[in-house]
Every structure is written in structure tokens, then in C-alpha cells.
Amino acid sequence: MIVSENWRDFEVLDASDKEKLERWGDYLLIRPDPQVIWNTPKDKRLWGRHNARYHRSSKGGGHWDIVDLPEEWTISYPLAIGRDISFKLKPFAFKHTGVFPEQAANWDRVSLAIRGAGRPISVLNLFAYTGGATLACAAAGASVTHVDASKGMVGWAKENAAISGLSEAPIRWLVDDCAKFVARELRRGRHYDAIILDPPSYGRGPKGEIWKIEQTIYPLLCDLSLLLSEEPLFILINSYTTGLQPAVLTYLLASSTDTESSLISSDEIGLPVRESSLVLPCGASGFLSFSG
């Protein structure tokens, strides 16, 4: 398992009864997690001090119960390349805060790969959300094309770049349907040295385009293989979908890409839990690294 264990401003304190207690900077949040099917005792000294709690509705959706929490605040992550990146946080719909902290290990992996390449690297980041991977790549010196279907998320990512000192970094910010954007890039003859995908299980594009990962991910990967440059560096794909286990990601990458000169590693990704000293699973990642 790949464990994101180098955070200073974030930690999972405990997890029990379909909830997890997390520290985000100076604030404690309780958020639902359907994978937490165990029912271990909840220490009141920890769980009773939360600043906000997200309650899921039986009818779908849910709401935040705010005890004492600012409208927004910031945290930072120390990249393995020796530079911090920062994020604006706020409680918003569907229990989210604006960062998937388990991805920190991948931010280290891609930034180290880019820094170690010793040459200019162009990165395509699809389903790029609020820009964690974009910031990591830019901090390592890459030029990045950041694509997400949500105008609000792209705006948020720009703010994160600003507070990370990356406002002047070579980043293209695009609001677009990812599959349609890739098709247009193929027609334009564009190429990228590295590609990152963090697709949702289900979603909609800016014009209502339907995205279902099981139906769409393989043809998208096949198209992306044609976007790779003559000296590709890596492809990284993340999955939060139960059916797309690490072995499935390996098979997808191997069957959609020329892998004769590459190495694929796929694994679960997780976060350490302080109280239990165990690791909370948070999805899977597949990483295809090209040699030479």
C-alpha cells in the first residue's frame, strides 16, 4: 500500500462507525466514510472536540453542522523535492473540503520524477480538481495543462497556485470536458511527456456530458497513449471506484499503452490513523513509468 504519511497540517485521528475524525490544520472535522464498517470505541476527548461534522441524509446528500469553523482556511504540504504547496479549504457539498489528502504520496512521486528527468517536462492533468497534482508538477519545474469540467474548481485551483507562490508558473487553466479536450488535442497533434488522471466514478461535463468511469476510462486511456511524446515520462491514474482495484488499473495501463519499455506499479493508497496505528484505505493508484 502507498501511504501518505508526510503531512504536517493533516492527520486522521480516528475512524469508527462509518465516520472518520480528521485534523485539518487547527480544526477537527468529522466526515462520513462508508468503508469504516468497524465500531471501535470513540474516545470523547477526541471526538467531542470537533469543529464541524458532516451528516449524510438517508435521502441523498447531507449537510454540515458547524460548531466553530471559519468560512475558509489554508494548509500546506511539504513536497519531497523540498518545497511546500498550499491549499485553501472550506466545507462544501458532499462532505468535501477541497483536498484529497491521500494523494500527497502521488504528489511526491510525480514531482520527484519530473525533477529527476533533467529536461523540460510537459504534463496533462485531467479531472484536475483544485490542483494538488498540478501544483506538485509545477513546483518541480514542469509546464502543466490543467483541465476540469467545473469552472469553480479551476478557479479554486488558481487560488491554490497563488498561495503556493506559483502564480507565474507555466500552467494552462482550462474548463472543459476531459474526453472532448483529449479528442481535440489529438486532432491538433499535441503531445505531452506525462499524463495524470483523477477521474470520478460518475460525473457531468460543463455541457451536461455524462461520465461513467467503467464505460469511458479504457477508450480515454487509448486516446491518451497517442498523446504521449517521443520521450514519455509517466502516466498516473487514480480510482475511487470499488470495482477498479489495483490489478484492474495495471491491466488498463498495460493494454492501452505500449509497455515494452515501461514499468507499471499499482496499489491501494491510504492514510495512517493515529489512534489505531493502522492505515485507512482511500482508493487505488496505477503508475506507468517509462524507462530510458
Secondary structure, 3 states (H helix, E strand, C coil): CEECCCCCCEEEEEEECCEEEEEECCEEEEEECCCCCCCCCCCHHHHCCCCEEEEECCCCCEEEEECCCCCCEEEEEECCCCCEEEEEECCCCCCCCCCCHHHHHHHHHHHHHHHHHCCCCEEEEECCCCCHHHHHHHHCCCEEEEEECCHHHHHHHHHHHHHCCCCCCCEEEEECCHHHHHHHHHHHCCCECEEEECCCCEEECCCCCEEEHHHHHHHHHHHHHHHECCCCCEEEEEECCCCCCHHHHHHHHHHHCCCCCEEEEEEEEEEEECCCCEEEEEEEEEEEEECC
